[in-house]
Amino acid sequence: QILTRNESFAVQFENLSRQGACVECGEHLSIDQPVLVETGNLEPFYAKIRWRRRPLYGIVFEQTLSFEELAWLTLPAA
């Protein structure tokens, strides 16, 4: 899920890399909007919306994920 200053939105990762992701979200998000990403597998981390082609959004992470963190994000939910 993605948290903004006032709201929380469910998202689905469509594409994922160490520096960012493409997510699907049914809500409207703004370009350059800062968000907090919560995955359940990792500590929450900050990102920023970089592009949108609704319902898809490109986000860039504030810090590059390690290979271990990337692996944790790709694990199926328990």
PyRosetta script that sets phi, psi and omega in degrees:
from pyrosetta import init, pose_from_sequence

init()
pose = pose_from_sequence("QILTRNESFAVQFENLSRQGACVECGEHLSIDQPVLVETGNLEPFYAKIRWRRRPLYGIVFEQTLSFEELAWLTLPAA")
pose.set_psi(1, 158.2)
pose.set_omega(1, 178.6)
pose.set_phi(2, -116.9)
pose.set_psi(2, 133.9)
pose.set_omega(2, 177.4)
pose.set_phi(3, -113.0)
pose.set_psi(3, 131.6)
pose.set_omega(3, 172.2)
pose.set_phi(4, -101.3)
pose.set_psi(4, -171.0)
pose.set_omega(4, -179.4)
pose.set_phi(5, -60.5)
pose.set_psi(5, -35.3)
pose.set_omega(5, -173.2)
pose.set_phi(6, -119.3)
pose.set_psi(6, -14.6)
pose.set_omega(6, -171.9)
pose.set_phi(7, -138.7)
pose.set_psi(7, 165.8)
pose.set_omega(7, 177.4)
pose.set_phi(8, -126.9)
pose.set_psi(8, 133.4)
pose.set_omega(8, -177.9)
pose.set_phi(9, -127.5)
pose.set_psi(9, 137.6)
pose.set_omega(9, 173.2)
pose.set_phi(10, -76.2)
pose.set_psi(10, 136.3)
pose.set_omega(10, 177.1)
pose.set_phi(11, -133.4)
pose.set_psi(11, 160.0)
pose.set_omega(11, 173.5)
pose.set_phi(12, -122.7)
pose.set_psi(12, 128.7)
pose.set_omega(12, 177.2)
pose.set_phi(13, -72.2)
pose.set_psi(13, 126.4)
pose.set_omega(13, 177.2)
pose.set_phi(14, -100.9)
pose.set_psi(14, -30.7)
pose.set_omega(14, -177.5)
pose.set_phi(15, -152.9)
pose.set_psi(15, 142.5)
pose.set_omega(15, -173.6)
pose.set_phi(16, -143.8)
pose.set_psi(16, 135.7)
pose.set_omega(16, 173.6)
pose.set_phi(17, -136.3)
pose.set_psi(17, -179.0)
pose.set_omega(17, -179.6)
pose.set_phi(18, -70.8)
pose.set_psi(18, -21.5)
pose.set_omega(18, -174.9)
pose.set_phi(19, -109.6)
pose.set_psi(19, -8.6)
pose.set_omega(19, -178.7)
pose.set_phi(20, -179.9)
pose.set_psi(20, -171.6)
pose.set_omega(20, -176.8)
pose.set_phi(21, -157.6)
pose.set_psi(21, 161.8)
pose.set_omega(21, 167.1)
pose.set_phi(22, -109.3)
pose.set_psi(22, 125.8)
pose.set_omega(22, -179.3)
pose.set_phi(23, -123.8)
pose.set_psi(23, 152.5)
pose.set_omega(23, 173.6)
pose.set_phi(24, -103.0)
pose.set_psi(24, 130.5)
pose.set_omega(24, -178.4)
pose.set_phi(25, -144.6)
pose.set_psi(25, 132.2)
pose.set_omega(25, -179.6)
pose.set_phi(26, -78.1)
pose.set_psi(26, -10.0)
pose.set_omega(26, -178.7)
pose.set_phi(27, -97.3)
pose.set_psi(27, 164.2)
pose.set_omega(27, 178.2)
pose.set_phi(28, -86.2)
pose.set_psi(28, 125.5)
pose.set_omega(28, 174.7)
pose.set_phi(29, -119.8)
pose.set_psi(29, 149.3)
pose.set_omega(29, -176.0)
pose.set_phi(30, -97.3)
pose.set_psi(30, 147.4)
pose.set_omega(30, 174.1)
pose.set_phi(31, -60.1)
pose.set_psi(31, 138.8)
pose.set_omega(31, -178.9)
pose.set_phi(32, 69.4)
pose.set_psi(32, 8.4)
pose.set_omega(32, 178.0)
pose.set_phi(33, -71.7)
pose.set_psi(33, 125.3)
pose.set_omega(33, 175.3)
pose.set_phi(34, -74.7)
pose.set_psi(34, 141.0)
pose.set_omega(34, 180.0)
pose.set_phi(35, -138.5)
pose.set_psi(35, 160.0)
pose.set_omega(35, 173.0)
pose.set_phi(36, -110.7)
pose.set_psi(36, 127.1)
pose.set_omega(36, -178.5)
pose.set_phi(37, -100.0)
pose.set_psi(37, 124.4)
pose.set_omega(37, 175.8)
pose.set_phi(38, -116.8)
pose.set_psi(38, 123.7)
pose.set_omega(38, -176.5)
pose.set_phi(39, -112.0)
pose.set_psi(39, -20.8)
pose.set_omega(39, -175.1)
pose.set_phi(40, 89.3)
pose.set_psi(40, -22.4)
pose.set_omega(40, 179.3)
pose.set_phi(41, -98.1)
pose.set_psi(41, -22.0)
pose.set_omega(41, -177.1)
pose.set_phi(42, -131.6)
pose.set_psi(42, 166.8)
pose.set_omega(42, 170.5)
pose.set_phi(43, -62.7)
pose.set_psi(43, 144.6)
pose.set_omega(43, 177.4)
pose.set_phi(44, -56.0)
pose.set_psi(44, 146.5)
pose.set_omega(44, -179.9)
pose.set_phi(45, -140.0)
pose.set_psi(45, 156.7)
pose.set_omega(45, -174.8)
pose.set_phi(46, -90.5)
pose.set_psi(46, 147.6)
pose.set_omega(46, 178.3)
pose.set_phi(47, -149.4)
pose.set_psi(47, 176.0)
pose.set_omega(47, 178.7)
pose.set_phi(48, -138.6)
pose.set_psi(48, 140.1)
pose.set_omega(48, 177.0)
pose.set_phi(49, -72.1)
pose.set_psi(49, 126.9)
pose.set_omega(49, -178.0)
pose.set_phi(50, -109.4)
pose.set_psi(50, -32.0)
pose.set_omega(50, 178.1)
pose.set_phi(51, -151.8)
pose.set_psi(51, 164.4)
pose.set_omega(51, 176.8)
pose.set_phi(52, -148.5)
pose.set_psi(52, 140.0)
pose.set_omega(52, 169.4)
pose.set_phi(53, -140.7)
pose.set_psi(53, 75.9)
pose.set_omega(53, -169.8)
pose.set_phi(54, -43.5)
pose.set_psi(54, 130.7)
pose.set_omega(54, 13.5)
pose.set_phi(55, -93.4)
pose.set_psi(55, 12.3)
pose.set_omega(55, -179.0)
pose.set_phi(56, -95.0)
pose.set_psi(56, 144.0)
pose.set_omega(56, 178.6)
pose.set_phi(57, -135.5)
pose.set_psi(57, 139.1)
pose.set_omega(57, 173.6)
pose.set_phi(58, -97.1)
pose.set_psi(58, 129.5)
pose.set_omega(58, 177.7)
pose.set_phi(59, -122.5)
pose.set_psi(59, 145.4)
pose.set_omega(59, 176.0)
pose.set_phi(60, -114.8)
pose.set_psi(60, 133.2)
pose.set_omega(60, -178.4)
pose.set_phi(61, -80.2)
pose.set_psi(61, 145.3)
pose.set_omega(61, 178.1)
pose.set_phi(62, -66.9)
pose.set_psi(62, -33.1)
pose.set_omega(62, 177.7)
pose.set_phi(63, -126.8)
pose.set_psi(63, 138.7)
pose.set_omega(63, 177.8)
pose.set_phi(64, -64.2)
pose.set_psi(64, 133.8)
pose.set_omega(64, 177.5)
pose.set_phi(65, -74.3)
pose.set_psi(65, 147.1)
pose.set_omega(65, 172.6)
pose.set_phi(66, -74.9)
pose.set_psi(66, 165.3)
pose.set_omega(66, 176.5)
pose.set_phi(67, -62.0)
pose.set_psi(67, -35.2)
pose.set_omega(67, 178.1)
pose.set_phi(68, -65.0)
pose.set_psi(68, -44.0)
pose.set_omega(68, 178.4)
pose.set_phi(69, -63.6)
pose.set_psi(69, -41.4)
pose.set_omega(69, 178.1)
pose.set_phi(70, -60.8)
pose.set_psi(70, -40.6)
pose.set_omega(70, 178.2)
pose.set_phi(71, -63.3)
pose.set_psi(71, -42.3)
pose.set_omega(71, 178.6)
pose.set_phi(72, -61.1)
pose.set_psi(72, -35.9)
pose.set_omega(72, 180.0)
pose.set_phi(73, -69.9)
pose.set_psi(73, -24.8)
pose.set_omega(73, -178.5)
pose.set_phi(74, -90.1)
pose.set_psi(74, -5.7)
pose.set_omega(74, 177.6)
pose.set_phi(75, -69.6)
pose.set_psi(75, 141.8)
pose.set_omega(75, 176.4)
pose.set_phi(76, -66.5)
pose.set_psi(76, 149.0)
pose.set_omega(76, 178.6)
pose.set_phi(77, -64.2)
pose.set_psi(77, 140.2)
pose.set_omega(77, -178.2)
pose.set_phi(78, -83.8)
pose.dump_pdb("model.pdb")
